[in-house]
């Protein structure tokens, strides 16, 4: 699969491991989740110091990452509650209300 960035025309190439008859829409939808995941890790690195640990053992690293991911999940839940409904659902609700 090849994706072209609309702003600069940069190409990104993806190899997929899926059943042969998987629809292209499914592949695109699933690959689109990758950007959300990468953005989440970038946020965790910047705001919660995910990448700034000086652990000397696997156990220390595992605990650090676990605590950072727990803190990030908590912040995401708080942000979602503070912002109200899911933006996609809000958009659908406003379209339904506009039709009435």
Secondary structure, 3 states (H helix, E strand, C coil): CEEECCCCCCEEECCCCCCCCCCHHHHHHHHHHHHHHHHHHHHHHHHHCCCCCCCCCHHHHHHHHHHHHHHHHHHHHHHHHHHCCCHHHHHHHHHHHHHC
